[in-house]
């Protein structure tokens, strides 16, 4: 798995909380850094890619294992 600079643990939270937290966290990290997001809400498989597309961030990877959804997102200018 690719390295990351920061992490957001959204386990146990449900829509829209993970994406709201993601929005806040992305604003806290510098452009070019990679955020690792861990969630348990299946709706993140739809919401996180849409978030990235809408705000212009790079979704580097999206994985699911044992009920965990893990995303790597690079912050881009936005």
N, CA, C and O atoms as a Tripos MOL2 file, in Angstrom:
@<TRIPOS>MOLECULE
protein
  312   311    78     0     0
PROTEIN
NO_CHARGES

@<TRIPOS>ATOM
      1 N           0.8370   -1.1890    0.0000 N.3       1 UNK1
      2 CA          0.0000    0.0000    0.0000 C.3       1 UNK1
      3 C           0.8780    1.2470    0.0000 C.2       1 UNK1
      4 O           1.9780    1.2650    0.5530 O.2       1 UNK1
      5 N           0.3650    2.2590   -0.6230 N.am      2 UNK2
      6 CA          1.0760    3.5270   -0.7710 C.3       2 UNK2
      7 C           1.1840    4.2580    0.5670 C.2       2 UNK2
      8 O           0.3220    4.1300    1.4370 O.2       2 UNK2
      9 N           2.2480    5.0140    0.7050 N.am      3 UNK3
     10 CA          2.4310    5.8130    1.9220 C.3       3 UNK3
     11 C           1.3980    6.9330    1.9950 C.2       3 UNK3
     12 O           0.8420    7.3600    0.9830 O.2       3 UNK3
     13 N           1.1600    7.3940    3.2170 N.am      4 UNK4
     14 CA          0.2430    8.5130    3.4180 C.3       4 UNK4
     15 C           0.8210    9.4490    4.4700 C.2       4 UNK4
     16 O           1.6720    9.0640    5.2710 O.2       4 UNK4
     17 N           0.3400   10.6800    4.4480 N.am      5 UNK5
     18 CA          0.8490   11.7170    5.3410 C.3       5 UNK5
     19 C          -0.0480   11.9320    6.5560 C.2       5 UNK5
     20 O           0.4190   12.3690    7.6080 O.2       5 UNK5
     21 N          -1.3340   11.6260    6.4100 N.am      6 UNK6
     22 CA         -2.3040   11.8580    7.4810 C.3       6 UNK6
     23 C          -3.3850   10.7930    7.3930 C.2       6 UNK6
     24 O          -3.5110   10.1010    6.3840 O.2       6 UNK6
     25 N          -4.1600   10.6710    8.4600 N.am      7 UNK7
     26 CA         -5.1920    9.6310    8.4880 C.3       7 UNK7
     27 C          -6.4790   10.1820    9.0860 C.2       7 UNK7
     28 O          -6.4670   11.0450    9.9640 O.2       7 UNK7
     29 N          -7.5900    9.6510    8.5780 N.am      8 UNK8
     30 CA         -8.9130    9.9640    9.1120 C.3       8 UNK8
     31 C          -9.6010    8.6420    9.4310 C.2       8 UNK8
     32 O          -9.8160    7.8160    8.5440 O.2       8 UNK8
     33 N          -9.9420    8.4480   10.6910 N.am      9 UNK9
     34 CA        -10.6380    7.2400   11.1280 C.3       9 UNK9
     35 C         -12.1200    7.5700   11.2580 C.2       9 UNK9
     36 O         -12.5360    8.2460   12.1990 O.2       9 UNK9
     37 N         -12.9070    7.0870   10.3060 N.am     10 UNK10
     38 CA        -14.3410    7.3450   10.3000 C.3      10 UNK10
     39 C         -15.1250    6.0640   10.5880 C.2      10 UNK10
     40 O         -16.2990    5.9530   10.2320 O.2      10 UNK10
     41 N         -14.4730    5.1050   11.2300 N.am     11 UNK11
     42 CA        -15.1550    3.8390   11.5490 C.3      11 UNK11
     43 C         -16.3110    4.0980   12.5120 C.2      11 UNK11
     44 O         -16.1900    4.8740   13.4600 O.2      11 UNK11
     45 N         -17.4380    3.4280   12.2440 N.am     12 UNK12
     46 CA        -18.6050    3.5470   13.1010 C.3      12 UNK12
     47 C         -19.4850    4.7410   12.7930 C.2      12 UNK12
     48 O         -20.5370    4.9050   13.4110 O.2      12 UNK12
     49 N         -19.0770    5.5760   11.8510 N.am     13 UNK13
     50 CA        -19.8750    6.7430   11.4760 C.3      13 UNK13
     51 C         -20.6580    6.4570   10.2020 C.2      13 UNK13
     52 O         -20.2400    5.6580    9.3650 O.2      13 UNK13
     53 N         -21.7980    7.1210   10.0700 N.am     14 UNK14
     54 CA        -22.6630    6.8900    8.9130 C.3      14 UNK14
     55 C         -22.9130    8.1900    8.1670 C.2      14 UNK14
     56 O         -22.8050    9.2820    8.7250 O.2      14 UNK14
     57 N         -23.2490    8.0460    6.8930 N.am     15 UNK15
     58 CA        -23.5360    9.1630    6.0070 C.3      15 UNK15
     59 C         -24.4660   10.1650    6.7020 C.2      15 UNK15
     60 O         -25.4960    9.7660    7.2450 O.2      15 UNK15
     61 N         -24.1280   11.4340    6.6950 N.am     16 UNK16
     62 CA        -23.0690   12.1100    5.9200 C.3      16 UNK16
     63 C         -21.7940   12.3860    6.7170 C.2      16 UNK16
     64 O         -20.9060   13.0820    6.2260 O.2      16 UNK16
     65 N         -21.6890   11.8540    7.9340 N.am     17 UNK17
     66 CA        -20.5490   12.1920    8.8040 C.3      17 UNK17
     67 C         -19.1720   11.9100    8.1960 C.2      17 UNK17
     68 O         -18.3000   12.7750    8.2790 O.2      17 UNK17
     69 N         -18.9310   10.7320    7.5830 N.am     18 UNK18
     70 CA        -17.5800   10.4960    7.0460 C.3      18 UNK18
     71 C         -17.1450   11.5460    6.0220 C.2      18 UNK18
     72 O         -15.9970   11.9900    6.0430 O.2      18 UNK18
     73 N         -18.0430   11.9430    5.1360 N.am     19 UNK19
     74 CA        -17.6730   12.9190    4.1060 C.3      19 UNK19
     75 C         -17.5370   14.3130    4.7070 C.2      19 UNK19
     76 O         -16.6910   15.0890    4.2630 O.2      19 UNK19
     77 N         -18.3400   14.6450    5.6970 N.am     20 UNK20
     78 CA        -18.1900   15.9400    6.3730 C.3      20 UNK20
     79 C         -16.8270   16.0110    7.0560 C.2      20 UNK20
     80 O         -16.1450   17.0320    6.9830 O.2      20 UNK20
     81 N         -16.4320   14.9240    7.7220 N.am     21 UNK21
     82 CA        -15.1260   14.8760    8.3740 C.3      21 UNK21
     83 C         -14.0010   14.9040    7.3390 C.2      21 UNK21
     84 O         -12.9620   15.5290    7.5550 O.2      21 UNK21
     85 N         -14.2190   14.2220    6.2170 N.am     22 UNK22
     86 CA        -13.2310   14.2010    5.1430 C.3      22 UNK22
     87 C         -12.9990   15.6180    4.6090 C.2      22 UNK22
     88 O         -11.8580   16.0210    4.3820 O.2      22 UNK22
     89 N         -14.0570   16.3500    4.4140 N.am     23 UNK23
     90 CA        -13.9450   17.7190    3.9150 C.3      23 UNK23
     91 C         -13.1010   18.5710    4.8750 C.2      23 UNK23
     92 O         -12.2080   19.3000    4.4440 O.2      23 UNK23
     93 N         -13.3850   18.4730    6.1470 N.am     24 UNK24
     94 CA        -12.6350   19.2240    7.1550 C.3      24 UNK24
     95 C         -11.1690   18.8170    7.1670 C.2      24 UNK24
     96 O         -10.2780   19.6650    7.1940 O.2      24 UNK24
     97 N         -10.9280   17.5040    7.1480 N.am     25 UNK25
     98 CA         -9.5510   16.9880    7.2380 C.3      25 UNK25
     99 C          -8.7250   17.3780    6.0170 C.2      25 UNK25
    100 O          -7.5430   17.7010    6.1430 O.2      25 UNK25
    101 N          -9.3420   17.3510    4.8310 N.am     26 UNK26
    102 CA         -8.6160   17.7200    3.6120 C.3      26 UNK26
    103 C          -8.1650   19.1730    3.6730 C.2      26 UNK26
    104 O          -7.1020   19.5120    3.1520 O.2      26 UNK26
    105 N          -8.9580   20.0320    4.3010 N.am     27 UNK27
    106 CA         -8.5850   21.4400    4.4240 C.3      27 UNK27
    107 C          -7.4380   21.6410    5.4050 C.2      27 UNK27
    108 O          -6.7920   22.6890    5.3960 O.2      27 UNK27
    109 N          -7.1820   20.6600    6.2410 N.am     28 UNK28
    110 CA         -6.1300   20.7600    7.2570 C.3      28 UNK28
    111 C          -4.7540   20.3240    6.7610 C.2      28 UNK28
    112 O          -3.7340   20.6790    7.3540 O.2      28 UNK28
    113 N          -4.7280   19.5570    5.6750 N.am     29 UNK29
    114 CA         -3.4440   19.0590    5.1860 C.3      29 UNK29
    115 C          -2.9790   19.8830    3.9840 C.2      29 UNK29
    116 O          -3.8030   20.4120    3.2390 O.2      29 UNK29
    117 N          -1.6660   19.9940    3.7940 N.am     30 UNK30
    118 CA         -1.1470   20.7740    2.6610 C.3      30 UNK30
    119 C          -1.4410   20.1060    1.3180 C.2      30 UNK30
    120 O          -1.5830   18.8870    1.2240 O.2      30 UNK30
    121 N          -1.5260   20.9400    0.2890 N.am     31 UNK31
    122 CA         -1.6910   20.4420   -1.0750 C.3      31 UNK31
    123 C          -0.5450   19.4830   -1.3920 C.2      31 UNK31
    124 O           0.6130   19.7620   -1.0790 O.2      31 UNK31
    125 N          -0.8750   18.3610   -2.0100 N.am     32 UNK32
    126 CA          0.1220   17.3640   -2.3860 C.3      32 UNK32
    127 C           0.2560   16.2220   -1.3990 C.2      32 UNK32
    128 O           0.7910   15.1680   -1.7440 O.2      32 UNK32
    129 N          -0.2210   16.4120   -0.1730 N.am     33 UNK33
    130 CA         -0.1460   15.3250    0.8050 C.3      33 UNK33
    131 C          -1.2660   14.3120    0.5730 C.2      33 UNK33
    132 O          -2.2800   14.6070   -0.0600 O.2      33 UNK33
    133 N          -1.0500   13.1070    1.1080 N.am     34 UNK34
    134 CA         -1.9930   12.0050    0.9280 C.3      34 UNK34
    135 C          -2.6670   11.6920    2.2620 C.2      34 UNK34
    136 O          -2.0120   11.5270    3.2910 O.2      34 UNK34
    137 N          -3.9870   11.6150    2.2110 N.am     35 UNK35
    138 CA         -4.8010   11.2750    3.3750 C.3      35 UNK35
    139 C          -5.3250    9.8550    3.2280 C.2      35 UNK35
    140 O          -5.8710    9.4830    2.1890 O.2      35 UNK35
    141 N          -5.1510    9.0730    4.2820 N.am     36 UNK36
    142 CA         -5.7160    7.7190    4.3270 C.3      36 UNK36
    143 C          -7.0100    7.7860    5.1420 C.2      36 UNK36
    144 O          -7.0180    8.2540    6.2800 O.2      36 UNK36
    145 N          -8.0970    7.3130    4.5410 N.am     37 UNK37
    146 CA         -9.4060    7.3220    5.1880 C.3      37 UNK37
    147 C          -9.8210    5.8740    5.4260 C.2      37 UNK37
    148 O          -9.7650    5.0440    4.5190 O.2      37 UNK37
    149 N         -10.2380    5.5810    6.6590 N.am     38 UNK38
    150 CA        -10.7480    4.2570    7.0010 C.3      38 UNK38
    151 C         -12.1890    4.4390    7.4720 C.2      38 UNK38
    152 O         -12.4610    5.2340    8.3720 O.2      38 UNK38
    153 N         -13.1080    3.6940    6.8540 N.am     39 UNK39
    154 CA        -14.5220    3.8210    7.1870 C.3      39 UNK39
    155 C         -15.1890    2.4550    7.2130 C.2      39 UNK39
    156 O         -14.6600    1.4810    6.6770 O.2      39 UNK39
    157 N         -16.3540    2.3940    7.8410 N.am     40 UNK40
    158 CA        -17.1360    1.1550    7.8620 C.3      40 UNK40
    159 C         -18.4710    1.3110    7.1350 C.2      40 UNK40
    160 O         -19.1800    0.3250    6.9350 O.2      40 UNK40
    161 N         -18.8180    2.5200    6.7410 N.am     41 UNK41
    162 CA        -20.0890    2.7820    6.0680 C.3      41 UNK41
    163 C         -19.9510    2.4770    4.5750 C.2      41 UNK41
    164 O         -19.1510    3.1180    3.8920 O.2      41 UNK41
    165 N         -20.7230    1.5010    4.0510 N.am     42 UNK42
    166 CA        -20.6370    1.1620    2.6280 C.3      42 UNK42
    167 C         -20.9670    2.3360    1.6960 C.2      42 UNK42
    168 O         -20.5190    2.3510    0.5500 O.2      42 UNK42
    169 N         -21.7280    3.3020    2.1630 N.am     43 UNK43
    170 CA        -22.0640    4.4360    1.2900 C.3      43 UNK43
    171 C         -20.8280    5.2650    0.9270 C.2      43 UNK43
    172 O         -20.8650    6.0580   -0.0130 O.2      43 UNK43
    173 N         -19.7380    5.0790    1.6720 N.am     44 UNK44
    174 CA        -18.5140    5.8110    1.3210 C.3      44 UNK44
    175 C         -17.9710    5.3770   -0.0380 C.2      44 UNK44
    176 O         -17.2380    6.1330   -0.6750 O.2      44 UNK44
    177 N         -18.3200    4.1670   -0.4920 N.am     45 UNK45
    178 CA        -17.8460    3.7150   -1.8060 C.3      45 UNK45
    179 C         -18.4270    4.5820   -2.9170 C.2      45 UNK45
    180 O         -17.8470    4.6740   -3.9990 O.2      45 UNK45
    181 N         -19.5510    5.2090   -2.6620 N.am     46 UNK46
    182 CA        -20.1550    6.1450   -3.6020 C.3      46 UNK46
    183 C         -19.7370    7.5760   -3.2670 C.2      46 UNK46
    184 O         -19.3820    8.3500   -4.1560 O.2      46 UNK46
    185 N         -19.7810    7.9190   -1.9900 N.am     47 UNK47
    186 CA        -19.5890    9.3070   -1.5620 C.3      47 UNK47
    187 C         -18.1550    9.8070   -1.6900 C.2      47 UNK47
    188 O         -17.9380   10.9480   -2.0960 O.2      47 UNK47
    189 N         -17.1770    8.9790   -1.3530 N.am     48 UNK48
    190 CA        -15.7750    9.4310   -1.3950 C.3      48 UNK48
    191 C         -15.3250    9.7150   -2.8340 C.2      48 UNK48
    192 O         -14.7320   10.7660   -3.0760 O.2      48 UNK48
    193 N         -15.5850    8.8120   -3.8070 N.am     49 UNK49
    194 CA        -15.2010    9.1520   -5.1870 C.3      49 UNK49
    195 C         -15.9020   10.4150   -5.7020 C.2      49 UNK49
    196 O         -15.2910   11.2190   -6.4060 O.2      49 UNK49
    197 N         -17.1680   10.5880   -5.3540 N.am     50 UNK50
    198 CA        -17.8890   11.8000   -5.7780 C.3      50 UNK50
    199 C         -17.2740   13.0460   -5.1430 C.2      50 UNK50
    200 O         -17.1190   14.0730   -5.8040 O.2      50 UNK50
    201 N         -16.9290   12.9530   -3.8740 N.am     51 UNK51
    202 CA        -16.2740   14.0610   -3.1680 C.3      51 UNK51
    203 C         -14.9980   14.4580   -3.9010 C.2      51 UNK51
    204 O         -14.7660   15.6370   -4.1700 O.2      51 UNK51
    205 N         -14.1730   13.4580   -4.2210 N.am     52 UNK52
    206 CA        -12.8980   13.7210   -4.8940 C.3      52 UNK52
    207 C         -13.1160   14.3450   -6.2710 C.2      52 UNK52
    208 O         -12.4290   15.2970   -6.6430 O.2      52 UNK52
    209 N         -14.0670   13.8080   -7.0170 N.am     53 UNK53
    210 CA        -14.3370   14.3260   -8.3580 C.3      53 UNK53
    211 C         -14.8520   15.7630   -8.2880 C.2      53 UNK53
    212 O         -14.4240   16.6180   -9.0630 O.2      53 UNK53
    213 N         -15.7580   16.0230   -7.3710 N.am     54 UNK54
    214 CA        -16.3810   17.3350   -7.2540 C.3      54 UNK54
    215 C         -15.3720   18.4080   -6.8340 C.2      54 UNK54
    216 O         -15.4010   19.5310   -7.3380 O.2      54 UNK54
    217 N         -14.4700   18.0460   -5.8950 N.am     55 UNK55
    218 CA        -13.5270   19.0290   -5.3660 C.3      55 UNK55
    219 C         -12.1480   18.9720   -6.0270 C.2      55 UNK55
    220 O         -11.2710   19.7740   -5.7040 O.2      55 UNK55
    221 N         -11.9550   18.0220   -6.9550 N.am     56 UNK56
    222 CA        -10.7160   17.9770   -7.7230 C.3      56 UNK56
    223 C          -9.5350   17.3270   -7.0290 C.2      56 UNK56
    224 O          -8.3880   17.5990   -7.3830 O.2      56 UNK56
    225 N          -9.7950   16.4590   -6.0340 N.am     57 UNK57
    226 CA         -8.7200   15.7220   -5.3750 C.3      57 UNK57
    227 C          -8.5050   14.3940   -6.1000 C.2      57 UNK57
    228 O          -9.4060   13.9040   -6.7820 O.2      57 UNK57
    229 N          -7.3120   13.8110   -5.9530 N.am     58 UNK58
    230 CA         -6.9940   12.5450   -6.6160 C.3      58 UNK58
    231 C          -7.3030   11.3750   -5.6980 C.2      58 UNK58
    232 O          -6.7230   11.2570   -4.6190 O.2      58 UNK58
    233 N          -8.2180   10.5060   -6.1250 N.am     59 UNK59
    234 CA         -8.4880    9.2560   -5.4080 C.3      59 UNK59
    235 C          -7.4600    8.2470   -5.9150 C.2      59 UNK59
    236 O          -7.5860    7.7240   -7.0220 O.2      59 UNK59
    237 N          -6.4410    7.9800   -5.0970 N.am     60 UNK60
    238 CA         -5.3300    7.1340   -5.5130 C.3      60 UNK60
    239 C          -5.6520    5.6550   -5.4100 C.2      60 UNK60
    240 O          -5.2180    4.8570   -6.2410 O.2      60 UNK60
    241 N          -6.4220    5.2870   -4.3800 N.am     61 UNK61
    242 CA         -6.8150    3.8870   -4.2440 C.3      61 UNK61
    243 C          -8.0650    3.7810   -3.3940 C.2      61 UNK61
    244 O          -8.3760    4.6500   -2.5790 O.2      61 UNK61
    245 N          -8.7750    2.6740   -3.6170 N.am     62 UNK62
    246 CA        -10.0180    2.3920   -2.9030 C.3      62 UNK62
    247 C         -10.0520    0.8870   -2.7070 C.2      62 UNK62
    248 O         -10.0620    0.1310   -3.6790 O.2      62 UNK62
    249 N         -10.0700    0.4450   -1.4430 N.am     63 UNK63
    250 CA        -10.0390   -0.9870   -1.1480 C.3      63 UNK63
    251 C         -11.0830   -1.3290   -0.0990 C.2      63 UNK63
    252 O         -11.4580   -0.4960    0.7260 O.2      63 UNK63
    253 N         -11.5460   -2.5790   -0.1490 N.am     64 UNK64
    254 CA        -12.4530   -3.0730    0.8860 C.3      64 UNK64
    255 C         -11.9120   -4.3990    1.3890 C.2      64 UNK64
    256 O         -11.5640   -5.2800    0.6030 O.2      64 UNK64
    257 N         -11.8450   -4.5330    2.7160 N.am     65 UNK65
    258 CA        -11.3960   -5.7920    3.3090 C.3      65 UNK65
    259 C         -11.9990   -5.9230    4.6940 C.2      65 UNK65
    260 O         -11.8750   -5.0240    5.5260 O.2      65 UNK65
    261 N         -12.6460   -7.0430    4.9330 N.am     66 UNK66
    262 CA        -13.1990   -7.3480    6.2640 C.3      66 UNK66
    263 C         -14.1090   -6.2440    6.7970 C.2      66 UNK66
    264 O         -14.0550   -5.9050    7.9790 O.2      66 UNK66
    265 N         -14.9460   -5.6850    5.9210 N.am     67 UNK67
    266 CA        -15.8900   -4.6620    6.3490 C.3      67 UNK67
    267 C         -15.3010   -3.2790    6.5160 C.2      67 UNK67
    268 O         -15.9890   -2.3560    6.9530 O.2      67 UNK67
    269 N         -14.0210   -3.1230    6.1710 N.am     68 UNK68
    270 CA        -13.3880   -1.8040    6.2240 C.3      68 UNK68
    271 C         -13.1940   -1.2760    4.8060 C.2      68 UNK68
    272 O         -12.8030   -2.0100    3.8980 O.2      68 UNK68
    273 N         -13.4720   -0.0100    4.6420 N.am     69 UNK69
    274 CA        -13.2700    0.6620    3.3630 C.3      69 UNK69
    275 C         -12.1130    1.6370    3.5570 C.2      69 UNK69
    276 O         -12.1610    2.5130    4.4200 O.2      69 UNK69
    277 N         -11.0740    1.4720    2.7400 N.am     70 UNK70
    278 CA         -9.8560    2.2610    2.8970 C.3      70 UNK70
    279 C          -9.5930    3.0270    1.6100 C.2      70 UNK70
    280 O          -9.6040    2.4570    0.5190 O.2      70 UNK70
    281 N          -9.3550    4.3250    1.7510 N.am     71 UNK71
    282 CA         -9.1380    5.2090    0.6180 C.3      71 UNK71
    283 C          -7.8450    5.9820    0.8150 C.2      71 UNK71
    284 O          -7.5080    6.3650    1.9350 O.2      71 UNK71
    285 N          -7.1280    6.2070   -0.2640 N.am     72 UNK72
    286 CA         -5.9840    7.1110   -0.2690 C.3      72 UNK72
    287 C          -6.3180    8.2550   -1.2170 C.2      72 UNK72
    288 O          -6.6170    8.0430   -2.3930 O.2      72 UNK72
    289 N          -6.2620    9.4720   -0.6800 N.am     73 UNK73
    290 CA         -6.6610   10.6590   -1.4380 C.3      73 UNK73
    291 C          -5.5390   11.6900   -1.3680 C.2      73 UNK73
    292 O          -5.0700   12.0400   -0.2850 O.2      73 UNK73
    293 N          -5.1130   12.1720   -2.5360 N.am     74 UNK74
    294 CA         -4.1110   13.2470   -2.5770 C.3      74 UNK74
    295 C          -4.8400   14.5800   -2.6990 C.2      74 UNK74
    296 O          -5.6870   14.7770   -3.5700 O.2      74 UNK74
    297 N          -4.4790   15.4870   -1.7950 N.am     75 UNK75
    298 CA         -5.0850   16.8130   -1.8540 C.3      75 UNK75
    299 C          -4.5120   17.5960   -3.0260 C.2      75 UNK75
    300 O          -3.2960   17.7010   -3.1880 O.2      75 UNK75
    301 N          -5.3990   18.1370   -3.8300 N.am     76 UNK76
    302 CA         -5.0050   18.9620   -4.9770 C.3      76 UNK76
    303 C          -5.5030   20.3800   -4.7410 C.2      76 UNK76
    304 O          -6.3200   20.6290   -3.8540 O.2      76 UNK76
    305 N          -4.9990   21.2990   -5.5480 N.am     77 UNK77
    306 CA         -5.4820   22.6850   -5.4640 C.3      77 UNK77
    307 C          -6.9860   22.6630   -5.6870 C.2      77 UNK77
    308 O          -7.4850   21.9180   -6.5300 O.2      77 UNK77
    309 N          -7.6930   23.4710   -4.9400 N.am     78 UNK78
    310 CA         -9.1330   23.4410   -5.1180 C.3      78 UNK78
    311 C          -9.8300   24.6260   -4.7210 C.2      78 UNK78
    312 O         -11.0540   24.6890   -4.8370 O.2      78 UNK78
@<TRIPOS>BOND
     1     1     2 1
     2     2     3 1
     3     3     4 2
     4     3     5 am
     5     5     6 1
     6     6     7 1
     7     7     8 2
     8     7     9 am
     9     9    10 1
    10    10    11 1
    11    11    12 2
    12    11    13 am
    13    13    14 1
    14    14    15 1
    15    15    16 2
    16    15    17 am
    17    17    18 1
    18    18    19 1
    19    19    20 2
    20    19    21 am
    21    21    22 1
    22    22    23 1
    23    23    24 2
    24    23    25 am
    25    25    26 1
    26    26    27 1
    27    27    28 2
    28    27    29 am
    29    29    30 1
    30    30    31 1
    31    31    32 2
    32    31    33 am
    33    33    34 1
    34    34    35 1
    35    35    36 2
    36    35    37 am
    37    37    38 1
    38    38    39 1
    39    39    40 2
    40    39    41 am
    41    41    42 1
    42    42    43 1
    43    43    44 2
    44    43    45 am
    45    45    46 1
    46    46    47 1
    47    47    48 2
    48    47    49 am
    49    49    50 1
    50    50    51 1
    51    51    52 2
    52    51    53 am
    53    53    54 1
    54    54    55 1
    55    55    56 2
    56    55    57 am
    57    57    58 1
    58    58    59 1
    59    59    60 2
    60    59    61 am
    61    61    62 1
    62    62    63 1
    63    63    64 2
    64    63    65 am
    65    65    66 1
    66    66    67 1
    67    67    68 2
    68    67    69 am
    69    69    70 1
    70    70    71 1
    71    71    72 2
    72    71    73 am
    73    73    74 1
    74    74    75 1
    75    75    76 2
    76    75    77 am
    77    77    78 1
    78    78    79 1
    79    79    80 2
    80    79    81 am
    81    81    82 1
    82    82    83 1
    83    83    84 2
    84    83    85 am
    85    85    86 1
    86    86    87 1
    87    87    88 2
    88    87    89 am
    89    89    90 1
    90    90    91 1
    91    91    92 2
    92    91    93 am
    93    93    94 1
    94    94    95 1
    95    95    96 2
    96    95    97 am
    97    97    98 1
    98    98    99 1
    99    99   100 2
   100    99   101 am
   101   101   102 1
   102   102   103 1
   103   103   104 2
   104   103   105 am
   105   105   106 1
   106   106   107 1
   107   107   108 2
   108   107   109 am
   109   109   110 1
   110   110   111 1
   111   111   112 2
   112   111   113 am
   113   113   114 1
   114   114   115 1
   115   115   116 2
   116   115   117 am
   117   117   118 1
   118   118   119 1
   119   119   120 2
   120   119   121 am
   121   121   122 1
   122   122   123 1
   123   123   124 2
   124   123   125 am
   125   125   126 1
   126   126   127 1
   127   127   128 2
   128   127   129 am
   129   129   130 1
   130   130   131 1
   131   131   132 2
   132   131   133 am
   133   133   134 1
   134   134   135 1
   135   135   136 2
   136   135   137 am
   137   137   138 1
   138   138   139 1
   139   139   140 2
   140   139   141 am
   141   141   142 1
   142   142   143 1
   143   143   144 2
   144   143   145 am
   145   145   146 1
   146   146   147 1
   147   147   148 2
   148   147   149 am
   149   149   150 1
   150   150   151 1
   151   151   152 2
   152   151   153 am
   153   153   154 1
   154   154   155 1
   155   155   156 2
   156   155   157 am
   157   157   158 1
   158   158   159 1
   159   159   160 2
   160   159   161 am
   161   161   162 1
   162   162   163 1
   163   163   164 2
   164   163   165 am
   165   165   166 1
   166   166   167 1
   167   167   168 2
   168   167   169 am
   169   169   170 1
   170   170   171 1
   171   171   172 2
   172   171   173 am
   173   173   174 1
   174   174   175 1
   175   175   176 2
   176   175   177 am
   177   177   178 1
   178   178   179 1
   179   179   180 2
   180   179   181 am
   181   181   182 1
   182   182   183 1
   183   183   184 2
   184   183   185 am
   185   185   186 1
   186   186   187 1
   187   187   188 2
   188   187   189 am
   189   189   190 1
   190   190   191 1
   191   191   192 2
   192   191   193 am
   193   193   194 1
   194   194   195 1
   195   195   196 2
   196   195   197 am
   197   197   198 1
   198   198   199 1
   199   199   200 2
   200   199   201 am
   201   201   202 1
   202   202   203 1
   203   203   204 2
   204   203   205 am
   205   205   206 1
   206   206   207 1
   207   207   208 2
   208   207   209 am
   209   209   210 1
   210   210   211 1
   211   211   212 2
   212   211   213 am
   213   213   214 1
   214   214   215 1
   215   215   216 2
   216   215   217 am
   217   217   218 1
   218   218   219 1
   219   219   220 2
   220   219   221 am
   221   221   222 1
   222   222   223 1
   223   223   224 2
   224   223   225 am
   225   225   226 1
   226   226   227 1
   227   227   228 2
   228   227   229 am
   229   229   230 1
   230   230   231 1
   231   231   232 2
   232   231   233 am
   233   233   234 1
   234   234   235 1
   235   235   236 2
   236   235   237 am
   237   237   238 1
   238   238   239 1
   239   239   240 2
   240   239   241 am
   241   241   242 1
   242   242   243 1
   243   243   244 2
   244   243   245 am
   245   245   246 1
   246   246   247 1
   247   247   248 2
   248   247   249 am
   249   249   250 1
   250   250   251 1
   251   251   252 2
   252   251   253 am
   253   253   254 1
   254   254   255 1
   255   255   256 2
   256   255   257 am
   257   257   258 1
   258   258   259 1
   259   259   260 2
   260   259   261 am
   261   261   262 1
   262   262   263 1
   263   263   264 2
   264   263   265 am
   265   265   266 1
   266   266   267 1
   267   267   268 2
   268   267   269 am
   269   269   270 1
   270   270   271 1
   271   271   272 2
   272   271   273 am
   273   273   274 1
   274   274   275 1
   275   275   276 2
   276   275   277 am
   277   277   278 1
   278   278   279 1
   279   279   280 2
   280   279   281 am
   281   281   282 1
   282   282   283 1
   283   283   284 2
   284   283   285 am
   285   285   286 1
   286   286   287 1
   287   287   288 2
   288   287   289 am
   289   289   290 1
   290   290   291 1
   291   291   292 2
   292   291   293 am
   293   293   294 1
   294   294   295 1
   295   295   296 2
   296   295   297 am
   297   297   298 1
   298   298   299 1
   299   299   300 2
   300   299   301 am
   301   301   302 1
   302   302   303 1
   303   303   304 2
   304   303   305 am
   305   305   306 1
   306   306   307 1
   307   307   308 2
   308   307   309 am
   309   309   310 1
   310   310   311 1
   311   311   312 2
@<TRIPOS>SUBSTRUCTURE
     1 UNK1         2 RESIDUE 1 A UNK
     2 UNK2         6 RESIDUE 1 A UNK
     3 UNK3        10 RESIDUE 1 A UNK
     4 UNK4        14 RESIDUE 1 A UNK
     5 UNK5        18 RESIDUE 1 A UNK
     6 UNK6        22 RESIDUE 1 A UNK
     7 UNK7        26 RESIDUE 1 A UNK
     8 UNK8        30 RESIDUE 1 A UNK
     9 UNK9        34 RESIDUE 1 A UNK
    10 UNK10       38 RESIDUE 1 A UNK
    11 UNK11       42 RESIDUE 1 A UNK
    12 UNK12       46 RESIDUE 1 A UNK
    13 UNK13       50 RESIDUE 1 A UNK
    14 UNK14       54 RESIDUE 1 A UNK
    15 UNK15       58 RESIDUE 1 A UNK
    16 UNK16       62 RESIDUE 1 A UNK
    17 UNK17       66 RESIDUE 1 A UNK
    18 UNK18       70 RESIDUE 1 A UNK
    19 UNK19       74 RESIDUE 1 A UNK
    20 UNK20       78 RESIDUE 1 A UNK
    21 UNK21       82 RESIDUE 1 A UNK
    22 UNK22       86 RESIDUE 1 A UNK
    23 UNK23       90 RESIDUE 1 A UNK
    24 UNK24       94 RESIDUE 1 A UNK
    25 UNK25       98 RESIDUE 1 A UNK
    26 UNK26      102 RESIDUE 1 A UNK
    27 UNK27      106 RESIDUE 1 A UNK
    28 UNK28      110 RESIDUE 1 A UNK
    29 UNK29      114 RESIDUE 1 A UNK
    30 UNK30      118 RESIDUE 1 A UNK
    31 UNK31      122 RESIDUE 1 A UNK
    32 UNK32      126 RESIDUE 1 A UNK
    33 UNK33      130 RESIDUE 1 A UNK
    34 UNK34      134 RESIDUE 1 A UNK
    35 UNK35      138 RESIDUE 1 A UNK
    36 UNK36      142 RESIDUE 1 A UNK
    37 UNK37      146 RESIDUE 1 A UNK
    38 UNK38      150 RESIDUE 1 A UNK
    39 UNK39      154 RESIDUE 1 A UNK
    40 UNK40      158 RESIDUE 1 A UNK
    41 UNK41      162 RESIDUE 1 A UNK
    42 UNK42      166 RESIDUE 1 A UNK
    43 UNK43      170 RESIDUE 1 A UNK
    44 UNK44      174 RESIDUE 1 A UNK
    45 UNK45      178 RESIDUE 1 A UNK
    46 UNK46      182 RESIDUE 1 A UNK
    47 UNK47      186 RESIDUE 1 A UNK
    48 UNK48      190 RESIDUE 1 A UNK
    49 UNK49      194 RESIDUE 1 A UNK
    50 UNK50      198 RESIDUE 1 A UNK
    51 UNK51      202 RESIDUE 1 A UNK
    52 UNK52      206 RESIDUE 1 A UNK
    53 UNK53      210 RESIDUE 1 A UNK
    54 UNK54      214 RESIDUE 1 A UNK
    55 UNK55      218 RESIDUE 1 A UNK
    56 UNK56      222 RESIDUE 1 A UNK
    57 UNK57      226 RESIDUE 1 A UNK
    58 UNK58      230 RESIDUE 1 A UNK
    59 UNK59      234 RESIDUE 1 A UNK
    60 UNK60      238 RESIDUE 1 A UNK
    61 UNK61      242 RESIDUE 1 A UNK
    62 UNK62      246 RESIDUE 1 A UNK
    63 UNK63      250 RESIDUE 1 A UNK
    64 UNK64      254 RESIDUE 1 A UNK
    65 UNK65      258 RESIDUE 1 A UNK
    66 UNK66      262 RESIDUE 1 A UNK
    67 UNK67      266 RESIDUE 1 A UNK
    68 UNK68      270 RESIDUE 1 A UNK
    69 UNK69      274 RESIDUE 1 A UNK
    70 UNK70      278 RESIDUE 1 A UNK
    71 UNK71      282 RESIDUE 1 A UNK
    72 UNK72      286 RESIDUE 1 A UNK
    73 UNK73      290 RESIDUE 1 A UNK
    74 UNK74      294 RESIDUE 1 A UNK
    75 UNK75      298 RESIDUE 1 A UNK
    76 UNK76      302 RESIDUE 1 A UNK
    77 UNK77      306 RESIDUE 1 A UNK
    78 UNK78      310 RESIDUE 1 A UNK
